[in-house]
Amino acid sequence: ILRLSSPFYVFQLIPLVGVLSFAAAGAFSFSLYSLFTKSDVIINKSGNPEPWETVDPSKPQKLLTINQKWKPIEELESVKKLTK
């Protein structure tokens, strides 16, 4: 019968606990990063019912954006202003 209280099993758990702690800390820190820096993540939905209207299209929404070139279309901007 194996005894779980032997030091051999405790030493086997140290890398497992370390890796799981690192993964949990990374997931938590990325959640906080997304919550406070991303404009498409909102907490207060009643304060701004249309949050997609305030997203700046010239600012990239991804972590890495290669060759993003965005220029506003004047016709669409004028229609957007008229519909507000």
Order of alpha helices (4+ residues) and beta strands (2+ residues): alpha-alpha
